[in-house]
Amino acid sequence: MIKRKQGLSAIITTLIIVLLALVAVGIIWVVISNVIDEGVTQVDLSSKCLKIDVKAVSASCVSGICNVTLTRNAGGEAIAGVKIVFYDGTTGGSVTTRRGNTQILGTALITGIASGLTAPNSVKVSPYFIDDSGNEEICPQQAEFNF
């Protein structure tokens, strides 16, 4: 019995190559679009942060318990809150989160903050936003106040 061996036809071979090329393009597109989306998110955060100016204008501490007055200048959109860290010249204390927007051209007095230090002499304030996933996006710039 003689069997005839036949290879794949040219049309089938061409279709397989085209499908493999489409799959490869799809995989590459997914990777590239994720990288682009992450870059857009970082640019968006940086843009929002540049427009925000929240800083401490006064601070006082007694036995490591501190009070801070924050002020916000004009510009930017609503923030989710601020992160406050006290320093004693060499080390930083605990991070305190104050949730809620500080109104534009407004002030906020925050009392009873446990600094985690015995004699803090400066405070740094960083505003933050909440992203679409519910995560805190902290602005990289910090406003420092020495007292």
KOLRO-222001 format. One line per 2 residues: number of its first residue (from 0); for each residue x, y, z of N, C-alpha, C. Coordinates in steps of 0.05 Angstrom, whole numbers, plus 5000, padded with zeros to 4 digits. Example, Ala and Ser with C-alpha at 12.3 -4.5 7.8 and 13.67 -1.06 7.14 Angstrom:
2
0> 5264 4886 5156 5246 4910 5156 5264 4934 5156 ~ 5257 4955 5142 5273 4979 5143 5258 5001 5157
% end
This chain:
147
0> 5017 4977 5000 5000 5000 5000 5018 5025 5000 ~ 5013 5042 4982 5029 5066 4979 5012 5090 4989
2> 5025 5105 5008 5011 5128 5019 5023 5153 5006 ~ 5006 5171 5000 5015 5197 4989 5019 5217 5012
4> 5042 5227 5015 5048 5247 5035 5045 5274 5023 ~ 5029 5291 5036 5026 5318 5025 5033 5338 5048
6> 5044 5359 5041 5051 5381 5059 5027 5400 5062 ~ 5030 5420 5078 5009 5440 5081 5008 5457 5056
8> 4985 5464 5049 4982 5481 5025 4993 5509 5031 ~ 4999 5524 5011 5010 5550 5014 4990 5569 5028
10> 4965 5566 5023 4944 5583 5036 4943 5578 5066 ~ 4943 5553 5074 4942 5546 5103 4968 5557 5117
12> 4990 5553 5104 5016 5563 5116 5015 5593 5119 ~ 5005 5607 5099 5004 5636 5100 4985 5645 5122
14> 4962 5632 5125 4943 5638 5147 4955 5634 5174 ~ 4970 5613 5178 4982 5607 5204 5003 5629 5210
16> 5019 5637 5191 5039 5658 5195 5026 5684 5201 ~ 5004 5691 5187 4990 5716 5193 4978 5716 5221
18> 4966 5694 5229 4954 5692 5256 4976 5694 5277 ~ 4999 5681 5273 5021 5684 5293 5031 5712 5294
20> 5032 5726 5272 5041 5754 5272 5021 5771 5287 ~ 4995 5766 5283 4974 5782 5297 4976 5777 5327
22> 4980 5752 5335 4983 5746 5364 5007 5761 5375 ~ 5030 5760 5361 5054 5774 5370 5049 5804 5373
24> 5036 5816 5353 5029 5845 5354 5011 5851 5378 ~ 4992 5833 5383 4974 5837 5406 4989 5836 5433
26> 5007 5818 5436 5023 5816 5460 5040 5840 5464 ~ 5053 5849 5443 5070 5873 5444 5053 5897 5451
28> 5030 5899 5439 5012 5923 5444 5004 5924 5473 ~ 4997 5901 5485 4989 5901 5514 5012 5911 5531
30> 5036 5902 5526 5059 5911 5542 5064 5941 5538 ~ 5064 5950 5514 5069 5979 5508 5046 5996 5520
32> 5021 5988 5518 5000 6005 5528 5001 6006 5559 ~ 5009 5985 5572 5012 5986 5601 5034 6006 5609
34> 5056 6006 5595 5078 6025 5601 5069 6053 5596 ~ 5054 6058 5574 5044 6085 5568 5025 6094 5589
36> 5006 6076 5597 4987 6084 5618 5000 6091 5644 ~ 5021 6077 5652 5035 6083 5677 5049 6110 5674
38> 5060 6116 5651 5073 6142 5647 5053 6165 5648 ~ 5029 6160 5636 5008 6181 5636 4999 6186 5665
40> 4997 6165 5681 4988 6168 5709 5009 6185 5724 ~ 5035 6180 5720 5056 6195 5734 5056 6224 5725
42> 5052 6229 5699 5051 6256 5689 5027 6271 5701 ~ 5004 6257 5703 4980 6269 5714 4984 6277 5743
44> 4996 6259 5759 5002 6264 5787 5021 6288 5790 ~ 5042 6288 5774 5062 6310 5775 5049 6336 5768
46> 5032 6336 5749 5018 6361 5740 5000 6371 5763 ~ 4985 6353 5775 4967 6361 5797 4983 6371 5821
48> 5006 6358 5827 5022 6366 5850 5035 6393 5846 ~ 5043 6399 5822 5056 6425 5817 5037 6449 5823
50> 5011 6444 5820 4991 6465 5824 4983 6469 5854 ~ 4991 6450 5871 4983 6450 5899 5005 6463 5916
52> 4997 6481 5934 5016 6493 5952 5004 6493 5980 ~ 5010 6472 5995 5001 6469 6023 5026 6469 6040
54> 5026 6486 6061 5050 6487 6078 5042 6494 6106 ~ 5060 6487 6125 5056 6494 6153 5065 6523 6157
56> 5049 6539 6171 5056 6566 6176 5063 6571 6206 ~ 5055 6552 6222 5063 6553 6251 5061 6524 6262
58> 5078 6520 6282 5078 6494 6295 5089 6497 6323 ~ 5079 6481 6342 5090 6481 6369 5087 6453 6380
60> 5106 6445 6397 5106 6419 6409 5112 6421 6438 ~ 5098 6405 6454 5104 6402 6483 5104 6372 6489
62> 5127 6362 6498 5130 6334 6505 5123 6316 6481 ~ 5130 6323 6457 5125 6307 6434 5097 6308 6422
64> 5079 6323 6435 5052 6327 6424 5052 6354 6411 ~ 5044 6355 6385 5047 6379 6370 5021 6389 6358
66> 5021 6415 6353 4999 6429 6339 5011 6442 6314 ~ 4997 6440 6292 5007 6452 6267 4984 6467 6254
68> 4991 6490 6243 4972 6506 6227 4981 6504 6198 ~ 4963 6494 6181 4969 6492 6152 4954 6514 6137
70> 4966 6523 6116 4952 6541 6098 4956 6531 6069 ~ 4936 6537 6053 4937 6529 6025 4933 6554 6008
72> 4951 6557 5989 4950 6580 5970 4932 6573 5947 ~ 4927 6593 5929 4909 6589 5907 4921 6569 5887
74> 4903 6555 5873 4911 6537 5852 4906 6508 5858 ~ 4903 6492 5837 4901 6463 5840 4873 6454 5846
76> 4870 6428 5846 4844 6416 5852 4843 6406 5881 ~ 4820 6395 5889 4817 6385 5916 4837 6363 5922
78> 4848 6363 5945 4867 6342 5953 4852 6323 5972 ~ 4864 6299 5975 4852 6279 5993 4861 6283 6022
80> 4883 6297 6025 4894 6302 6052 4923 6309 6051 ~ 4936 6309 6074 4965 6315 6076 4978 6295 6095
82> 5003 6290 6089 5021 6274 6107 5039 6294 6122 ~ 5041 6290 6148 5056 6308 6165 5077 6291 6179
84> 5103 6300 6177 5125 6286 6191 5141 6307 6206 ~ 5147 6302 6231 5163 6319 6248 5192 6309 6248
86> 5211 6328 6250 5240 6321 6251 5253 6335 6274 ~ 5274 6322 6285 5289 6335 6307 5317 6343 6298
88> 5322 6345 6273 5348 6352 6262 5363 6329 6251 ~ 5359 6305 6262 5372 6281 6253 5353 6259 6244
90> 5331 6256 6258 5313 6234 6252 5285 6245 6248 ~ 5269 6229 6234 5241 6236 6229 5224 6220 6248
92> 5202 6232 6255 5183 6218 6273 5163 6202 6257 ~ 5141 6197 6269 5120 6181 6256 5105 6199 6236
94> 5094 6186 6216 5079 6199 6195 5050 6202 6204 ~ 5039 6226 6204 5011 6230 6211 4996 6238 6186
96> 4973 6225 6182 4956 6231 6159 4932 6247 6168 ~ 4929 6270 6155 4904 6286 6159 4888 6284 6134
98> 4866 6270 6136 4848 6266 6113 4831 6290 6109 ~ 4823 6294 6084 4805 6316 6078 4819 6339 6064
100> 4804 6353 6048 4815 6375 6032 4819 6400 6050 ~ 4841 6413 6046 4845 6440 6058 4836 6459 6036
102> 4816 6475 6042 4804 6493 6021 4825 6512 6010 ~ 4822 6519 5985 4839 6539 5973 4837 6565 5988
104> 4860 6577 5994 4863 6602 6010 4853 6598 6038 ~ 4852 6573 6047 4842 6568 6074 4865 6559 6093
106> 4859 6557 6118 4877 6547 6138 4864 6524 6153 ~ 4881 6508 6165 4871 6485 6181 4889 6482 6205
108> 4878 6481 6229 4893 6476 6254 4890 6447 6261 ~ 4912 6433 6263 4912 6405 6271 4925 6403 6298
110> 4911 6392 6317 4921 6391 6345 4925 6363 6354 ~ 4942 6360 6375 4945 6334 6388 4959 6313 6371
112> 4978 6321 6354 4993 6302 6338 5016 6291 6354 ~ 5017 6264 6356 5040 6251 6369 5063 6250 6349
114> 5084 6265 6354 5106 6267 6335 5125 6243 6335 ~ 5125 6228 6357 5144 6206 6360 5172 6215 6367
116> 5176 6240 6373 5202 6252 6380 5199 6268 6406 ~ 5221 6270 6421 5220 6286 6446 5222 6316 6441
118> 5238 6324 6422 5242 6353 6417 5243 6359 6387 ~ 5221 6356 6373 5221 6362 6344 5225 6392 6340
120> 5239 6399 6318 5244 6427 6311 5236 6435 6283 ~ 5226 6416 6268 5216 6422 6241 5194 6402 6233
122> 5178 6411 6214 5156 6394 6204 5156 6396 6174 ~ 5150 6373 6161 5147 6373 6132 5119 6363 6125
124> 5107 6376 6105 5080 6371 6097 5079 6363 6068 ~ 5066 6341 6061 5063 6332 6034 5033 6327 6028
126> 5021 6341 6008 4994 6334 6001 4993 6308 5986 ~ 4969 6295 5985 4966 6271 5970 4938 6270 5958
128> 4936 6254 5937 4911 6249 5923 4904 6220 5925 ~ 4879 6213 5919 4871 6185 5917 4867 6179 5887
130> 4880 6157 5878 4878 6150 5849 4853 6134 5844 ~ 4849 6126 5819 4824 6111 5812 4822 6084 5826
132> 4844 6073 5835 4844 6047 5849 4840 6050 5879 ~ 4839 6075 5889 4835 6079 5917 4861 6081 5932
134> 4884 6082 5918 4910 6084 5931 4918 6113 5935 ~ 4934 6118 5956 4944 6145 5961 4967 6151 5942
136> 4966 6173 5929 4988 6182 5911 5000 6207 5924 ~ 5023 6204 5938 5035 6226 5953 5052 6244 5934
138> 5048 6269 5936 5063 6288 5920 5092 6288 5929 ~ 5111 6289 5910 5139 6286 5917 5150 6311 5932
140> 5139 6335 5926 5150 6358 5939 5139 6361 5968 ~ 5156 6370 5986 5149 6374 6014 5154 6403 6022
142> 5135 6414 6037 5139 6441 6047 5149 6438 6076 ~ 5172 6450 6082 5184 6448 6108 5181 6473 6124
144> 5175 6470 6150 5173 6493 6168 5190 6487 6193 ~ 5209 6506 6199 5226 6503 6222 5215 6520 6245
146> 5215 6509 6269 5205 6524 6292 5223 6520 6316
% end
